[in-house]
Amino acid sequence: MATQDFDSLVIGTGPGGEGAAMKLAKAGQRIAVIEAHDAVGGGCTHWGTIPSKALRHSIQMLADYRRNPLFQQTQHQIEVEFPDLLRAADGVINEQVRTRYRYYQRNRVQVIFGHARFLEPNLLEVRRPGGLTDRLRAQHLVIATGSRPYHPPELDFSHPRIRDSDSVLALPQTPRSITIYGAGVIGCEYASIMSSLDVKVNLVDTRDRLLSFLDDEITDALSYRLRQQGVVIRHNETYRRVEAGADGVVLHCESGKKFKTDILLWANGRTGNTHDLGLETIGLAPNQRGQLEVNASYQTALPHIYAVGDVVGAPALASASYDQGRFVGAHIADGECDWSLIEEFPTGIYTVPEISSIGRTERELTASQIPYEVAQADFKSIARAQITGHTVGMLKLLFHRETLEILGIHCFGEQAAEIVHIGQAIMSQRGAANTLRYFTETTFNYPTMAEAYRVAALNGLNRLF
C-alpha cells in the first residue's frame, strides 16, 4: 500500500483542527485534515454549538413575538413544535460547512474523509467510507477529535425517552415535561430553552448551586430567572437509577426523590473522542474521561503529537479551541511561538438571557484580600433595553479601589456574550491603560447596550467619593 507523506496531519475539523490547519497552511506546510464524518465542522457545527444556539435564537424570537403587544391578536394562530424550531438551524449548519470547506480549498489543505488510527507514532491508517484504506505519514500530528456526551454504562441511551445533548436535538415533538440531570452550562442552557417553550422542567443539580465558577450574584440571578419561568431546581442530588417506560421516564435519586417526566436529558459531563484512535499502539493513554494530558505547548507525552480542544478538557470552548489550534500551528511551523494564549477566556453561556464573564469574581477577590469595589448598571435603566423589551439583567464590573484597574466583568442579560468583549479589551491593557475611567471618558452611541459601561463606571466611581 502506498503511503502519502505530509509535513503535518490534523485529525478533526472542528474549531481546534481548523485553527491548526489554517495556521500550518499559511506557514507553507503540506498538510491534510482527516474528518471521520461526512462533512467538515466537527461536533461544534453539527451537534453542539451551532444547532443549539440557532435553536435558542428561534425560541427567543418566538418569545419576543408572544410578548409583543402588537401581535396579541394573532398569537393563538402560531403553533410551533420543536422540530419546526430546529429547521432554522439547518440553513446555518449548511452555510457553516460550505464556508469552512472553502477555507480548506482556498488554502490548499487536503480534506480526507475517513476514520484515522495510529499504526506508528508518525503513521496513520485512514479507513474511507467506501472501505478503502489510506496510509498517511507526517513529522507532526495534531489530535483535535473533540468530545461527546458522557454515557454511564448502566443507562440505555437507545431508549427514545433518554437523551443526551446531541440526541435531544432529534426530538420528534415538543415534550410536555423534561428532567435535566446535570446543571452545568449545557444543563442550564437547555433548562432555559425548554422552559421558554412552556415545557415543565426539573433541573437536577449535583452541586449546591448553579454554575459555581461564576460570580454568586450572577448565578443567583440565573436561579431566580429560571424559577420565574417555572423551572424546578433541586440541588445536591445524585442519581441512583433510571426507569424508562412507555408512559414516561423516572429519575430515582439517592435522597429518595423521584422525577417522572416525558424525557430525561442526561447533561452530566463529556468524554474525549480518543476511542479507536489506536493510541495504545503508540503508548499514549487517555484519562478516565478520554482526555489527553498535554504540556503548556499542547504537546502530548510524544512531543511531535499535539492535542487541542475538548479532547484535552477545560475550558472546552469553541473559541478557546480555535486559538489553541492556531497556537499549535505556530509552534509546529516555527519550533516555538512568540505569542502566548490569554490565561482567561471569556465565558459565553446561552441561557435566556445570556451570561458572560471574564476575570475574577467577588468571592475570589475577597479570598485574596484585594480591595475592590463594584460598578453596576441594571439593564432596566438602559434605553436600548427598554426599546427592545429585554430589560432583565445587569452589567457588573469589579475594580480595584485604589488603582481603578478592572479585575472582573460579569454580565447577565440579552447580548451578554457580545457586551463582555468591550470590557475585555480594556481589561487586557497593561498598566494605567486598564482603568474604569476609560468608560467615563469615552462617548458611547445612544441608545446602545454598550452604554451600560458608562452607567456602571459612574455608579462605581460614586461609591468611592
VEXDREN-2710 file (C-alpha; in Angstrom, 1 decimal):
% VEXDREN-2710
k/r/px/py/pz
1/MET/0.0/0.0/0.0
2/ALA/1.4/3.4/-1.0
3/THR/2.0/5.9/1.8
4/GLN/1.3/9.7/1.3
5/ASP/3.8/12.0/3.0
6/PHE/2.8/15.3/4.6
7/ASP/4.6/17.9/6.8
8/SER/1.7/17.7/9.3
9/LEU/-1.6/15.9/9.7
10/VAL/-4.6/17.2/11.7
11/ILE/-7.3/14.8/12.9
12/GLY/-10.6/16.5/13.2
13/THR/-12.1/19.6/11.5
14/GLY/-13.8/21.3/14.5
15/PRO/-12.5/24.7/15.8
16/GLY/-9.3/23.3/17.1
17/GLY/-8.4/21.3/14.0
18/GLU/-9.4/24.2/11.7
19/GLY/-7.3/26.7/13.7
20/ALA/-4.2/24.4/13.4
21/ALA/-4.8/23.6/9.7
22/MET/-5.1/27.2/8.7
23/LYS/-2.0/28.3/10.6
24/LEU/0.1/25.5/9.2
25/ALA/-1.2/26.2/5.7
26/LYS/-0.3/29.9/6.0
27/ALA/3.2/28.7/7.0
28/GLY/3.6/26.9/3.7
29/GLN/3.4/23.4/5.0
30/ARG/1.9/20.5/3.1
31/ILE/-0.9/19.3/5.3
32/ALA/-4.1/17.3/5.3
33/VAL/-7.0/17.2/7.7
34/ILE/-8.9/13.9/8.4
35/GLU/-12.6/14.0/9.2
36/ALA/-14.5/10.9/10.5
37/HIS/-17.9/12.3/9.5
38/ASP/-19.3/13.2/6.1
39/ALA/-18.9/17.0/6.4
40/VAL/-16.3/19.3/7.9
41/GLY/-17.0/21.4/11.0
42/GLY/-16.9/18.8/13.8
43/GLY/-19.4/18.5/16.7
44/CYS/-19.4/22.3/17.2
45/THR/-21.1/22.8/13.8
46/HIS/-23.3/19.7/13.6
47/TRP/-24.4/18.7/17.1
48/GLY/-23.3/21.3/19.6
49/THR/-22.7/25.0/19.5
50/ILE/-24.3/25.9/16.2
51/PRO/-27.6/23.9/16.3
52/SER/-28.2/24.6/20.0
53/LYS/-27.6/28.3/19.6
54/ALA/-29.7/28.5/16.5
55/LEU/-32.5/26.7/18.4
56/ARG/-32.1/29.2/21.2
57/HIS/-32.4/32.1/18.8
58/SER/-35.6/30.7/17.2
59/ILE/-37.1/30.3/20.7
60/GLN/-36.1/33.8/21.7
61/MET/-37.8/35.2/18.6
62/LEU/-40.9/33.2/19.4
63/ALA/-40.9/34.5/23.0
64/ASP/-40.4/38.1/21.7
65/TYR/-43.3/37.7/19.4
66/ARG/-45.6/36.4/22.1
67/ARG/-44.6/39.2/24.4
68/ASN/-45.1/42.0/21.9
69/PRO/-48.4/43.7/22.3
70/LEU/-48.6/44.4/18.5
71/PHE/-49.2/40.7/17.9
72/GLN/-51.6/39.9/20.7
73/GLN/-54.5/39.3/18.3
74/THR/-52.5/36.7/16.3
75/GLN/-50.7/34.8/19.0
76/HIS/-53.2/31.9/19.0
77/GLN/-52.5/31.3/15.3
78/ILE/-48.9/30.3/15.8
79/GLU/-48.4/26.6/16.8
80/VAL/-44.7/25.7/16.7
81/GLU/-43.2/22.3/17.5
82/PHE/-39.6/21.5/18.5
83/PRO/-38.7/20.2/15.0
84/ASP/-40.0/23.3/13.4
85/LEU/-37.7/25.4/15.5
86/LEU/-34.7/23.1/14.7
87/ARG/-35.2/23.5/11.0
88/ALA/-33.9/27.1/11.2
89/ALA/-30.6/25.6/12.3
90/ASP/-30.3/23.5/9.1
91/GLY/-29.5/26.5/6.9
92/VAL/-27.0/27.8/9.3
93/ILE/-25.2/24.4/9.5
94/ASN/-25.1/24.1/5.7
95/GLU/-23.7/27.6/5.3
96/GLN/-21.1/27.0/8.0
97/VAL/-20.0/23.7/6.3
98/ARG/-19.8/25.5/2.9
99/THR/-17.8/28.4/4.4
100/ARG/-15.3/26.1/6.1
101/TYR/-14.8/23.9/3.1
102/ARG/-14.0/26.9/1.1
103/TYR/-11.3/27.8/3.7
104/TYR/-9.6/24.5/3.2
105/GLN/-9.8/24.7/-0.6
106/ARG/-8.5/28.3/-0.7
107/ASN/-5.5/27.3/1.4
108/ARG/-4.8/24.1/-0.5
109/VAL/-5.5/21.9/2.5
110/GLN/-6.3/18.3/1.5
111/VAL/-9.5/17.1/3.3
112/ILE/-9.7/13.3/3.7
113/PHE/-12.9/11.8/5.0
114/GLY/-12.5/8.6/7.0
115/HIS/-11.6/7.2/10.4
116/ALA/-7.9/7.8/11.4
117/ARG/-6.0/5.3/13.5
118/PHE/-2.3/5.3/14.6
119/LEU/-0.2/2.5/13.3
120/GLU/3.1/4.1/14.4
121/PRO/3.9/7.4/16.1
122/ASN/4.2/9.1/12.6
123/LEU/1.9/6.9/10.6
124/LEU/-1.8/6.9/10.3
125/GLU/-4.2/4.5/8.7
126/VAL/-7.4/6.1/7.4
127/ARG/-10.5/3.9/6.7
128/ARG/-12.5/5.5/4.0
129/PRO/-16.4/5.3/4.0
130/GLY/-16.3/3.0/0.9
131/GLY/-14.0/0.5/2.6
132/LEU/-10.7/1.7/1.0
133/THR/-7.7/2.4/3.3
134/ASP/-5.1/5.0/3.0
135/ARG/-1.8/5.4/4.9
136/LEU/-0.5/8.9/5.8
137/ARG/2.8/9.9/7.3
138/ALA/3.9/13.2/8.8
139/GLN/6.5/14.7/11.0
140/HIS/3.9/16.3/13.3
141/LEU/0.3/15.4/14.1
142/VAL/-2.5/17.3/15.8
143/ILE/-5.3/15.4/17.6
144/ALA/-8.4/17.6/17.5
145/THR/-11.1/15.0/17.7
146/GLY/-13.4/16.9/20.2
147/SER/-15.7/15.2/22.7
148/ARG/-19.1/13.6/23.1
149/PRO/-21.7/13.4/25.9
150/TYR/-20.6/11.1/28.7
151/HIS/-22.8/7.9/28.9
152/PRO/-22.9/6.0/32.1
153/PRO/-22.8/2.3/31.1
154/GLU/-26.0/1.5/33.0
155/LEU/-28.2/3.9/31.1
156/ASP/-29.9/2.8/27.9
157/PHE/-29.5/5.8/25.5
158/SER/-31.2/3.9/22.8
159/HIS/-34.5/4.3/24.6
160/PRO/-36.5/7.2/23.0
161/ARG/-37.1/8.8/26.4
162/ILE/-33.5/9.0/27.4
163/ARG/-31.5/11.7/25.6
164/ASP/-28.1/13.4/25.7
165/SER/-27.2/16.9/24.4
166/ASP/-26.7/15.5/20.9
167/SER/-29.8/13.3/20.6
168/VAL/-32.1/15.8/22.3
169/LEU/-31.8/17.8/19.0
170/ALA/-33.6/14.9/17.3
171/LEU/-36.8/15.0/19.4
172/PRO/-39.8/14.4/17.1
173/GLN/-42.0/16.8/19.0
174/THR/-42.1/19.2/21.9
175/PRO/-42.3/17.2/25.2
176/ARG/-44.7/18.3/27.9
177/SER/-42.1/17.8/30.6
178/ILE/-38.4/17.1/30.9
179/THR/-35.9/16.3/33.7
180/ILE/-32.4/17.5/33.1
181/TYR/-29.7/15.7/35.1
182/GLY/-26.7/17.9/35.4
183/ALA/-26.8/21.7/35.9
184/GLY/-23.6/22.7/34.2
185/VAL/-23.5/25.0/31.2
186/ILE/-25.4/22.6/28.9
187/GLY/-28.0/21.7/31.5
188/CYS/-28.7/25.3/32.4
189/GLU/-29.0/26.3/28.7
190/TYR/-31.5/23.6/27.9
191/ALA/-33.5/24.3/31.1
192/SER/-33.8/27.9/29.9
193/ILE/-34.6/26.8/26.3
194/MET/-37.2/24.3/27.3
195/SER/-39.0/26.5/29.8
196/SER/-39.2/29.2/27.2
197/LEU/-41.4/26.7/25.2
198/ASP/-43.6/26.2/28.3
199/VAL/-42.2/22.8/28.9
200/LYS/-42.3/21.7/32.6
201/VAL/-38.6/21.4/33.6
202/ASN/-36.9/19.7/36.5
203/LEU/-33.2/20.7/36.8
204/VAL/-31.4/18.3/39.0
205/ASP/-28.0/19.6/40.2
206/THR/-25.3/17.5/41.7
207/ARG/-23.8/20.6/43.4
208/ASP/-25.1/23.1/45.9
209/ARG/-25.5/26.0/43.4
210/LEU/-25.8/26.6/39.7
211/LEU/-22.6/27.3/37.8
212/SER/-20.5/27.8/40.9
213/PHE/-17.5/29.1/38.8
214/LEU/-19.4/32.3/38.1
215/ASP/-20.0/35.3/40.3
216/ASP/-22.5/34.5/43.0
217/GLU/-24.8/37.4/42.1
218/ILE/-24.9/36.2/38.5
219/THR/-25.9/32.7/39.5
220/ASP/-28.4/34.0/41.9
221/ALA/-30.0/36.0/39.1
222/LEU/-30.0/32.9/36.8
223/SER/-31.6/30.8/39.5
224/TYR/-34.3/33.4/40.1
225/ARG/-35.0/33.8/36.4
226/LEU/-35.3/30.0/35.8
227/ARG/-37.7/29.7/38.8
228/GLN/-39.7/32.6/37.4
229/GLN/-40.0/30.6/34.2
230/GLY/-41.3/27.6/36.2
231/VAL/-38.1/25.5/36.4
232/VAL/-37.9/23.3/39.5
233/ILE/-34.3/23.3/40.7
234/ARG/-33.1/20.6/43.1
235/HIS/-29.5/20.9/44.4
236/ASN/-27.1/18.3/45.9
237/GLU/-28.8/15.3/44.3
238/THR/-27.2/12.1/42.9
239/TYR/-29.0/9.7/40.7
240/ARG/-29.5/6.1/41.8
241/ARG/-31.2/4.6/38.8
242/VAL/-33.3/5.5/35.8
243/GLU/-36.6/3.7/35.0
244/ALA/-37.9/4.2/31.4
245/GLY/-41.2/3.0/30.2
246/ALA/-43.9/3.6/27.6
247/ASP/-45.6/6.4/29.6
248/GLY/-42.5/8.3/30.8
249/VAL/-39.1/8.1/32.4
250/VAL/-38.4/8.3/36.2
251/LEU/-35.1/9.5/37.7
252/HIS/-34.6/8.0/41.1
253/CYS/-32.1/9.9/43.3
254/GLU/-30.1/8.8/46.3
255/SER/-32.1/11.2/48.5
256/GLY/-35.3/9.2/47.7
257/LYS/-36.7/11.9/45.4
258/LYS/-38.3/10.8/42.1
259/PHE/-38.8/12.8/39.0
260/LYS/-41.2/11.5/36.4
261/THR/-41.3/13.3/33.0
262/ASP/-41.7/12.6/29.3
263/ILE/-38.0/12.9/28.6
264/LEU/-34.7/12.6/30.6
265/LEU/-31.8/14.7/29.3
266/TRP/-28.5/13.5/30.7
267/ALA/-26.2/16.5/30.8
268/ASN/-23.6/15.4/33.3
269/GLY/-20.2/15.6/31.7
270/ARG/-18.4/14.8/28.4
271/THR/-15.9/12.3/27.1
272/GLY/-12.9/13.0/24.8
273/ASN/-13.1/11.3/21.4
274/THR/-10.0/9.2/21.8
275/HIS/-11.5/5.7/21.4
276/ASP/-10.4/3.6/18.5
277/LEU/-7.6/6.0/17.5
278/GLY/-5.0/3.3/18.2
279/LEU/-3.4/5.4/20.9
280/GLU/-2.4/2.3/22.8
281/THR/-0.2/1.3/19.8
282/ILE/2.0/4.4/20.3
283/GLY/1.9/4.4/24.1
284/LEU/-0.5/7.3/24.7
285/ALA/-3.0/6.7/27.5
286/PRO/-6.1/9.0/27.8
287/ASN/-7.5/9.5/31.3
288/GLN/-10.8/8.0/32.5
289/ARG/-12.8/10.7/30.6
290/GLY/-11.0/10.0/27.4
291/GLN/-8.9/13.2/27.6
292/LEU/-5.2/13.6/26.7
293/GLU/-2.7/15.2/29.1
294/VAL/-0.7/18.0/27.4
295/ASN/2.0/20.4/28.5
296/ALA/1.9/24.2/28.1
297/SER/2.6/23.9/24.4
298/TYR/-0.2/21.3/24.0
299/GLN/2.3/18.5/23.3
300/THR/1.4/15.0/24.5
301/ALA/3.9/12.6/26.0
302/LEU/5.1/12.2/22.4
303/PRO/6.4/15.8/21.6
304/HIS/5.6/15.6/17.9
305/ILE/2.0/14.8/18.6
306/TYR/-0.2/17.7/19.8
307/ALA/-3.7/17.7/21.2
308/VAL/-6.1/20.7/21.3
309/GLY/-9.8/21.5/22.1
310/ASP/-12.3/19.4/24.0
311/VAL/-10.0/16.3/23.8
312/VAL/-7.7/17.9/26.3
313/GLY/-10.5/19.1/28.7
314/ALA/-11.2/22.5/30.1
315/PRO/-12.1/25.2/29.1
316/ALA/-13.9/23.2/26.4
317/LEU/-15.0/26.3/24.5
318/ALA/-15.1/26.6/20.7
319/SER/-13.4/29.9/20.9
320/ALA/-10.6/28.6/23.1
321/SER/-10.2/25.5/20.9
322/TYR/-9.6/27.6/17.8
323/ASP/-6.9/29.7/19.5
324/GLN/-5.3/26.5/20.8
325/GLY/-5.2/25.2/17.3
326/ARG/-3.6/28.4/15.9
327/PHE/-1.1/28.3/18.8
328/VAL/-0.1/24.7/18.0
329/GLY/0.2/25.5/14.3
330/ALA/2.7/28.3/15.0
331/HIS/4.6/26.1/17.4
332/ILE/4.9/23.3/14.8
333/ALA/5.9/25.7/12.0
334/ASP/8.4/27.7/13.9
335/GLY/9.6/25.3/16.6
336/GLU/8.3/27.9/19.1
337/CYS/5.6/30.5/19.4
338/ASP/6.3/34.2/20.1
339/TRP/2.8/34.8/21.4
340/SER/1.0/33.1/24.3
341/LEU/-2.6/32.3/24.8
342/ILE/-4.5/34.5/27.2
343/GLU/-4.9/33.0/30.6
344/GLU/-8.5/33.9/31.0
345/PHE/-11.1/33.1/28.3
346/PRO/-14.5/34.9/28.3
347/THR/-17.3/32.5/29.1
348/GLY/-20.4/32.6/26.9
349/ILE/-23.4/30.8/28.3
350/TYR/-26.5/30.9/26.1
351/THR/-29.3/30.7/28.6
352/VAL/-32.3/33.1/28.2
353/PRO/-31.0/35.7/28.8
354/GLU/-27.3/35.1/28.2
355/ILE/-24.4/35.1/30.7
356/SER/-20.8/36.1/30.0
357/SER/-17.9/36.8/32.3
358/ILE/-14.1/37.2/32.3
359/GLY/-11.8/37.8/35.2
360/ARG/-12.2/37.3/38.9
361/THR/-15.3/37.0/41.0
362/GLU/-16.2/38.8/44.2
363/ARG/-15.6/35.5/46.1
364/GLU/-12.1/35.2/44.7
365/LEU/-11.1/38.9/45.3
366/THR/-12.4/38.6/48.9
367/ALA/-10.4/35.5/49.5
368/SER/-7.3/37.2/48.1
369/GLN/-7.9/40.2/50.3
370/ILE/-7.8/42.6/47.3
371/PRO/-9.6/45.9/48.0
372/TYR/-12.2/46.1/45.3
373/GLU/-15.5/47.9/44.6
374/VAL/-18.5/47.1/42.4
375/ALA/-19.7/49.1/39.4
376/GLN/-23.1/48.1/38.2
377/ALA/-25.7/49.0/35.6
378/ASP/-29.2/47.5/35.6
379/PHE/-30.5/46.9/32.1
380/LYS/-33.9/48.1/33.1
381/SER/-32.4/51.6/33.2
382/ILE/-30.7/51.3/29.7
383/ALA/-32.7/52.9/26.9
384/ARG/-31.8/50.3/24.3
385/ALA/-33.0/47.5/26.6
386/GLN/-36.3/49.4/27.2
387/ILE/-36.8/49.7/23.4
388/THR/-36.2/46.0/22.7
389/GLY/-38.0/44.9/25.8
390/HIS/-35.0/42.9/27.1
391/THR/-34.8/44.7/30.5
392/VAL/-33.8/41.7/32.6
393/GLY/-30.1/41.7/33.5
394/MET/-27.2/43.8/34.5
395/LEU/-23.5/44.6/33.8
396/LYS/-21.2/44.3/36.8
397/LEU/-17.6/45.5/36.8
398/LEU/-15.2/44.7/39.7
399/PHE/-12.4/47.2/40.0
400/HIS/-9.5/48.0/42.4
401/ARG/-10.5/50.7/44.8
402/GLU/-7.1/52.5/44.6
403/THR/-5.8/52.0/41.0
404/LEU/-9.3/51.7/39.4
405/GLU/-7.9/48.6/37.5
406/ILE/-10.7/46.4/36.1
407/LEU/-10.5/43.0/37.8
408/GLY/-13.6/41.2/36.5
409/ILE/-16.5/41.7/34.2
410/HIS/-19.8/39.8/34.7
411/CYS/-22.9/40.3/32.6
412/PHE/-26.4/38.7/32.7
413/GLY/-28.8/39.7/30.0
414/GLU/-29.6/39.9/26.3
415/GLN/-26.4/40.2/24.2
416/ALA/-24.2/39.5/27.3
417/ALA/-21.8/37.4/25.2
418/GLU/-21.2/40.4/22.9
419/ILE/-21.2/43.1/25.6
420/VAL/-18.4/41.4/27.6
421/HIS/-15.8/41.9/24.8
422/ILE/-15.8/45.7/25.2
423/GLY/-14.7/45.5/28.8
424/GLN/-12.3/42.6/27.9
425/ALA/-10.4/44.9/25.5
426/ILE/-9.8/47.5/28.3
427/MET/-9.1/44.9/31.0
428/SER/-6.4/43.4/28.8
429/GLN/-4.5/46.7/28.6
430/ARG/-1.3/46.9/30.6
431/GLY/-0.6/49.3/33.5
432/ALA/-2.6/52.6/33.7
433/ALA/-4.5/51.9/30.5
434/ASN/-6.6/49.4/32.3
435/THR/-8.9/51.8/34.2
436/LEU/-12.5/52.3/35.0
437/ARG/-12.2/55.9/33.9
438/TYR/-12.0/54.8/30.3
439/PHE/-15.7/54.3/30.3
440/THR/-16.5/57.6/31.8
441/GLU/-14.2/59.5/29.4
442/THR/-15.5/57.7/26.2
443/THR/-18.6/58.7/24.3
444/PHE/-20.9/55.7/23.5
445/ASN/-23.6/55.7/20.8
446/TYR/-27.0/56.3/22.2
447/PRO/-29.1/54.2/22.6
448/THR/-26.9/51.1/22.8
449/MET/-26.3/48.3/25.2
450/ALA/-22.6/49.4/25.3
451/GLU/-23.8/52.5/27.2
452/ALA/-24.2/50.2/30.2
453/TYR/-20.4/50.5/30.7
454/ARG/-20.7/54.3/31.2
455/VAL/-23.6/53.9/33.5
456/ALA/-21.8/51.2/35.5
457/ALA/-18.5/53.2/35.7
458/LEU/-20.2/56.3/37.0
459/ASN/-22.0/54.1/39.5
460/GLY/-18.7/52.6/40.7
461/LEU/-16.9/56.0/41.0
462/ASN/-19.8/57.3/43.0
463/ARG/-19.2/54.5/45.5
464/LEU/-15.7/55.9/46.1
465/PHE/-16.3/59.5/46.7
END
